[in-house]
Amino acid sequence: MRKLSLTCLGVGDGWPCADRNHAAFLYRFGATTLLLDCGEPVDRTLTAAGVDYDSIDAIFLSHLHSDHVGGFFMLMQGFWLEGRRQDLPVHLPGGAIKPMQSMLKALYLFDGLLNFRLQFQPHTAGRSVRFRNVQVTPFPTSHLDGLRMKFQKKFPVDFSSYCFLLQSGGLRIGHSGDLGRPEDLEPLLRRPLDLLVCELAHFQPEELFLYLRGRAIKRIVFVHLARAYWEDLGKTRRLAAKMLPEIPQTFAHDGTVIGL
């Protein structure tokens, strides 16, 4: 049995960054391994971490911003070249499935070339999917609502974005993806959480910390910090400690491993 852990492969925000990779998170629940988001260079970080490509049971993509999916196609090439053979479920916003399939063809990653079968599955809000001992439930966030209002008539693409609740053996883990406002976390917080992995890029830290104050959360891991908060990490840490003194906190770097 592999240990229960979260490995933060990339904790950067959407900006170019010299010291952070883009969003990618590897969850290990004993015999089950899930990859949440595929920000670049996820193929390199998985290889550097010694992860067997056949060990990844499923991929979950929160939304289609490049810093969350930009490494997906290189990862598929890596899976092909390394000889992965296990079928691979990929859960993502439903409207993205056909564009993703078209992009794979444009990059010569044909169905007949890959040694495994990609199984694209659309997220359904509130509907859980299970992998052995793990249950994953997606919930919509408002992260892309502004883009939808501005561009949907001209570009009718899928503007969905999701956070996730992961449950296994009594553990409850919330994973924020990208949020439009802290209140998007509400479905994850209806019952106590053992761990909340939460972004800090799209609102003021005070706004998020105030929302989380007094919540039944055993530990928070902050990721995806906006550049200004990352560059003044000491100030951000002190503010979190002041406003959330009852909840242990970690501000993750690339490569941070959290025991579950």
C-alpha positions as CSV (number, residue, x, y, z in Angstrom):
1,M,0.0,0.0,0.0
2,R,1.3,3.4,-0.9
3,K,1.1,6.0,1.8
4,L,-1.7,8.5,2.1
5,S,-0.3,11.8,0.9
6,L,-0.6,14.9,-1.2
7,T,2.4,16.0,-3.3
8,C,2.2,19.6,-4.6
9,L,3.8,19.3,-8.0
10,G,3.0,22.9,-8.9
11,V,1.7,25.7,-6.7
12,G,2.1,28.8,-9.0
13,D,-0.5,31.2,-10.0
14,G,-1.3,31.9,-13.7
15,W,1.6,34.3,-14.2
16,P,5.0,33.3,-15.5
17,C,7.1,32.4,-12.5
18,A,10.8,31.6,-12.0
19,D,10.4,29.5,-8.8
20,R,7.0,27.8,-9.1
21,N,5.4,25.3,-11.5
22,H,1.8,25.6,-12.5
23,A,-1.1,23.9,-10.8
24,A,-0.7,20.1,-10.4
25,F,-1.5,18.0,-7.3
26,L,-0.9,14.3,-6.8
27,Y,-3.1,12.6,-4.2
28,R,-2.2,9.1,-3.0
29,F,-4.8,7.1,-1.0
30,G,-3.1,3.8,-0.5
31,A,-3.6,1.9,-3.7
32,T,-5.3,4.8,-5.5
33,T,-3.5,7.7,-7.1
34,L,-5.3,10.7,-8.5
35,L,-3.8,13.7,-10.4
36,L,-5.7,17.0,-10.0
37,D,-4.9,19.5,-12.8
38,C,-2.0,19.4,-15.3
39,G,-0.2,22.7,-15.3
40,E,3.1,22.5,-17.0
41,P,5.6,20.9,-16.6
42,V,3.7,18.1,-15.0
43,D,5.5,15.4,-17.0
44,R,8.8,16.5,-15.6
45,T,7.7,16.9,-12.0
46,L,6.0,13.4,-12.0
47,T,9.2,11.9,-13.4
48,A,11.4,13.7,-10.9
49,A,9.1,12.5,-8.1
50,G,9.6,8.9,-9.3
51,V,6.0,8.3,-10.1
52,D,5.2,5.3,-12.2
53,Y,3.0,6.5,-15.1
54,D,0.8,3.4,-14.9
55,S,0.1,4.2,-11.2
56,I,-2.1,7.2,-12.0
57,D,-5.7,6.0,-11.8
58,A,-7.5,9.1,-13.0
59,I,-7.0,12.8,-13.8
60,F,-9.3,15.6,-12.8
61,L,-9.2,18.9,-14.5
62,S,-10.8,21.8,-12.6
63,H,-11.2,24.1,-15.7
64,L,-9.5,25.0,-18.9
65,H,-7.2,27.8,-18.0
66,S,-3.7,27.1,-19.4
67,D,-2.0,27.1,-16.0
68,H,-4.3,24.1,-15.1
69,V,-4.2,22.1,-18.4
70,G,-1.1,23.4,-20.2
71,G,0.9,20.2,-19.4
72,F,-1.8,17.7,-20.3
73,F,-0.7,17.0,-23.9
74,M,3.0,16.6,-23.0
75,L,1.9,14.3,-20.2
76,M,0.0,12.2,-22.7
77,Q,3.1,12.0,-25.0
78,G,5.1,10.9,-22.0
79,F,2.5,8.2,-21.2
80,W,2.8,7.0,-24.8
81,L,6.6,7.0,-24.9
82,E,6.9,5.3,-21.4
83,G,4.5,2.6,-22.5
84,R,1.5,3.2,-20.2
85,R,-1.1,0.5,-20.8
86,Q,-3.8,1.1,-18.2
87,D,-6.9,2.9,-19.4
88,L,-7.0,6.4,-18.1
89,P,-10.2,8.2,-17.0
90,V,-10.0,12.0,-17.5
91,H,-12.8,14.0,-15.7
92,L,-13.3,17.5,-17.0
93,P,-15.9,20.1,-18.0
94,G,-18.1,18.5,-20.5
95,G,-17.8,21.1,-23.2
96,A,-14.1,20.7,-23.3
97,I,-14.1,17.1,-24.3
98,K,-14.4,17.6,-28.1
99,P,-11.8,20.4,-28.2
100,M,-9.4,18.3,-26.1
101,Q,-9.9,15.3,-28.5
102,S,-9.3,17.5,-31.5
103,M,-6.1,18.9,-30.0
104,L,-4.8,15.4,-29.3
105,K,-5.3,14.6,-33.0
106,A,-3.6,17.8,-34.0
107,L,-0.6,16.8,-31.9
108,Y,-0.4,13.3,-33.5
109,L,-1.5,11.6,-30.3
110,F,-4.0,9.4,-32.1
111,D,-6.1,6.7,-30.5
112,G,-4.3,4.1,-32.5
113,L,-0.9,5.4,-31.4
114,L,-1.5,5.3,-27.6
115,N,-1.1,2.0,-25.8
116,F,-4.0,2.9,-23.5
117,R,-7.5,4.2,-23.9
118,L,-8.4,7.7,-22.8
119,Q,-11.8,7.9,-21.2
120,F,-13.1,11.5,-21.1
121,Q,-15.9,11.9,-18.6
122,P,-17.8,15.2,-18.0
123,H,-18.1,16.6,-14.5
124,T,-21.6,16.5,-13.1
125,A,-22.1,18.9,-10.2
126,G,-22.7,17.1,-7.0
127,R,-22.4,13.6,-8.5
128,S,-19.6,11.5,-7.1
129,V,-17.3,9.2,-8.9
130,R,-15.4,6.4,-7.2
131,F,-12.0,4.8,-7.7
132,R,-11.5,1.8,-5.3
133,N,-11.4,3.4,-1.9
134,V,-11.8,7.1,-3.0
135,Q,-14.8,9.1,-3.8
136,V,-14.5,12.4,-5.7
137,T,-17.3,14.9,-5.9
138,P,-17.1,18.1,-8.1
139,F,-18.9,21.3,-7.3
140,P,-19.1,24.4,-9.5
141,T,-17.3,27.6,-8.7
142,S,-17.8,31.1,-10.1
143,H,-14.2,31.5,-11.2
144,L,-15.0,32.0,-14.9
145,D,-18.3,33.8,-14.5
146,G,-16.8,37.2,-15.5
147,L,-15.3,35.7,-18.7
148,R,-18.6,34.0,-19.5
149,M,-20.5,37.3,-19.3
150,K,-18.0,39.1,-21.4
151,F,-17.2,36.5,-24.1
152,Q,-19.8,33.7,-24.3
153,K,-21.8,35.2,-27.1
154,K,-18.7,35.5,-29.3
155,F,-16.9,32.4,-28.1
156,P,-19.5,29.7,-27.0
157,V,-17.0,27.5,-25.1
158,D,-17.4,25.8,-21.7
159,F,-16.8,28.3,-19.0
160,S,-17.3,25.8,-16.2
161,S,-14.9,25.6,-13.2
162,Y,-15.0,23.2,-10.3
163,C,-13.7,22.5,-6.8
164,F,-13.6,19.0,-5.4
165,L,-14.4,17.0,-2.3
166,L,-12.2,13.9,-1.9
167,Q,-13.3,11.2,0.6
168,S,-11.5,8.1,1.6
169,G,-11.6,5.9,4.8
170,G,-13.2,8.6,6.8
171,L,-11.0,11.4,5.5
172,R,-12.6,14.5,4.0
173,I,-10.4,16.7,1.8
174,G,-11.5,19.9,0.1
175,H,-9.6,21.0,-3.0
176,S,-10.5,24.5,-4.2
177,G,-9.3,24.6,-7.8
178,D,-9.7,28.2,-8.7
179,L,-12.5,30.3,-7.1
180,G,-14.4,33.4,-8.0
181,R,-15.1,34.2,-4.3
182,P,-14.5,32.4,-1.0
183,E,-18.2,31.4,-0.8
184,D,-17.6,28.9,-3.6
185,L,-16.1,26.7,-0.9
186,E,-19.4,26.3,0.9
187,P,-20.3,22.8,-0.5
188,L,-17.0,21.5,0.8
189,L,-17.5,23.0,4.2
190,R,-20.9,21.6,5.0
191,R,-19.2,19.0,7.2
192,P,-15.8,19.2,8.9
193,L,-12.7,18.8,6.7
194,D,-9.5,17.1,7.6
195,L,-7.7,19.1,5.0
196,L,-8.5,22.1,2.8
197,V,-6.2,22.8,-0.1
198,C,-7.1,26.3,-1.1
199,E,-5.9,28.8,-3.7
200,L,-5.1,32.4,-2.8
201,A,-5.0,34.4,-6.0
202,H,-8.4,35.8,-6.9
203,F,-9.3,37.9,-3.8
204,Q,-7.7,39.7,-0.9
205,P,-6.2,37.4,1.8
206,E,-8.3,39.1,4.4
207,E,-11.5,38.2,2.6
208,L,-10.6,34.5,2.4
209,F,-9.2,34.3,6.0
210,L,-12.3,36.0,7.4
211,Y,-14.6,33.5,5.5
212,L,-12.6,30.5,6.9
213,R,-12.5,31.8,10.5
214,G,-14.2,29.4,12.9
215,R,-14.7,26.7,10.3
216,A,-14.3,23.0,11.2
217,I,-11.0,22.5,9.3
218,K,-8.1,20.5,10.8
219,R,-5.5,21.9,8.5
220,I,-5.2,24.3,5.5
221,V,-2.7,24.2,2.7
222,F,-2.5,27.4,0.8
223,V,-1.5,27.1,-2.9
224,H,-1.7,29.2,-6.1
225,L,-0.8,32.4,-4.3
226,A,-0.9,35.5,-6.4
227,R,2.5,37.0,-7.2
228,A,2.2,39.8,-4.7
229,Y,1.3,37.5,-1.8
230,W,4.1,35.1,-2.8
231,E,6.7,37.7,-3.1
232,D,5.8,39.0,0.4
233,L,5.2,35.5,1.9
234,G,6.2,36.5,5.4
235,K,3.5,39.1,5.6
236,T,0.9,36.7,4.1
237,R,1.9,34.0,6.7
238,R,1.6,36.5,9.6
239,L,-1.8,37.7,8.5
240,A,-3.1,34.1,8.2
241,A,-1.7,33.2,11.6
242,K,-3.4,36.2,13.1
243,M,-6.8,35.7,11.5
244,L,-6.9,31.9,11.7
245,P,-5.0,31.1,14.9
246,E,-7.0,27.9,15.6
247,I,-6.2,26.2,12.2
248,P,-2.7,24.9,11.4
249,Q,-1.5,26.2,8.1
250,T,1.0,25.4,5.4
251,F,2.0,27.6,2.5
252,A,3.1,25.0,0.0
253,H,6.1,25.2,-2.3
254,D,6.6,23.0,-5.3
255,G,7.5,19.5,-4.0
256,T,5.8,20.0,-0.6
257,V,4.4,16.7,0.6
258,I,1.5,16.7,3.0
259,G,0.8,13.5,5.0
260,L,-2.9,12.6,5.1
